[in-house]
């Protein structure tokens, strides 16, 4: 009796190919959400930095507002700009060493 060769489907190879195809579909289904998560992570980091800068700016402006509400603030600003009160004499000193 002779050895007969089996012809037909090789189920072990077909099973491997099917598993590989299934794995590929699973990986592809996670690719888009993973990319979106990475983009959102970067956006979140930038927005947190911007928020931090805006909070610092708010504190600076709040201090400036409190300083300007001081009764003597208007006079200090006017004198800084070179203004004098009515009746005062202004002096300009030139050629200081």
Secondary structure as GFF3:
##gff-version 3
##sequence-region A 1 97
A	DSSP	alpha_helix	11	69	.	.	.	ID=ss1
A	DSSP	alpha_helix	73	80	.	.	.	ID=ss2
###
